[in-house]
């Protein structure tokens, strides 16, 4: 599958954190320069998703081991030091990714022990040109379904 664009969302309590992902020269997505934050309001989340899409995935040099060991901007914003701690605190991760034909929304499994584990098997498939309002609605619906359980 040839992925054209990746956007990650980390939902925690009443906020959604969206780091701008660069793609390293080895093809690895990595947190770059900015962290966008939105409330769970559908219109605000939609605008924030649009902003993240507008950045694209800039090309970046492959991170050093020292850079990999640093906390990400999301971890810093949440006051955590690992993706496992984020999972314990109830963070839900969403990976939005676009191919030539489709947009997919994949998310971390319920009760995951690590928010980096994404369930791609059950990803929601939508048309490539799906509006950000629909994406925000799907993200919020998944979050709501987890509250009900």
N, C-alpha and C positions, 0 to 999 in steps of 0.2 A: 504494500500500500504506500503510495507516494503522498506523504503529508505535506501540504503547502503552507499551513499556518497552525500554530498551537497557542492556546490561551489557557492558563490555569487559574482556577478560582479556589480560594480557601474560605469556607464559610464557618464562622464561629459566633455563636450567640446572635447578636443583631447586626453583624458586620460581614462583608465579603471583601477579602483581600485579593488583589489581582496583581501579581508581579509581572513586569514586562520581561518576557523571555527572549534572550538572544539564542542563536544556534551557533555552537562552536564549530571551528573548522573541521572537527571530527564528527559533527552531526549531533552533538549532545545539547539539549535545551538547558539553559542556565539563566538564573536570575541576573538581570542587568542593572540598569540605573534607577528605575523608578518603581514605586509601589502605589497602585491605585487602591482606594478604599471607598466602598459604597455601603449604604444601609441596605436593608432588605426590601425597600420600596421598589416596586417593579420598574417604574419610570427611571429612577436614579440608577438602579442596577443596569438597565438597558443602556443608558448613556455611558456608564463606566465601561461596559463591555465594548461598546462602539469605540471608545477612546483606546482601549487595549488593542482592538483589531487594527486601528489606524496606525499604531506603532509597528505592526508586523513583528517579525522575528529577525532583528538585525544580526548580521554576521559578527561574531566575536572570536577572539583567540581562545583556544581551549584553556579552561581554568587550570591553575596549578594545584597540586595537592594541598598546599596551604590555603588556597581560596576555597577548595571543597570543604575544608574543616571549619571554616567560618560559618557563623549563623547566617541564615538567609534573612532577607528583609521581613518576610512574613514571620519567621521565628522571633526576630527582634520585636516586631510589633505586638506579638502575642506573649512576649516574655518567656519564651521557651528556648530550649537548646537542641531539640531533636524532633524529628517527625513522629517518633514513637510517643513522646510527651504530648504532641499536638493531638494524636489519636486518643490518648487517655482523657484529654480535655474536651473531646467531642467535636473536633474539627472535621468537616466533611470536605473532601477535595473533589473538584470537577475538572476534567480535562476536556476542553473543546478542541477539536481538530478538524481541519478542512482538507479534503482531497479534491481531485479534479471534479468529482461528481457529487460528493456529499459533505455534510457537516455531521460530526458525531459528538455526542455528549456522553462521556464515560465518567464514572464516579467511584470514589473509594467505597468498598463494601461496608455494610453496617457491621458494627463491632470489630472493625479492623484494629490491628495492633500497630499499624504504621500507615500514615496518610499517603505515603509514596506508593502504596499498593493500590492500583486502579483496576477496576473490573471492566476490561475492554470487551469481554464476551457479551455483556448485557448493555452495551452502549446504545443509546437512542440514535437512530439514523434519521436525518432530516435532509431536505434539499440544500445544496450548497449556498443558495442565496436566502436562506431563512433569516428573517428580520431579528434584530437583537431583542425586540420585545417578546418574541416567541421563545428565544433562548432563555431570557430572564424568567419567563413564566414556567418553563420546564425545570429550571434550577430551583425556583421557589417551591414548585410542586413536590420535587424530590425532598427538599428540606422539610416541608410540611408533613409529608408521609412518614418521615422518620420521627417527628415529634409525636405523632399519633400512636406510635408503637411503644 
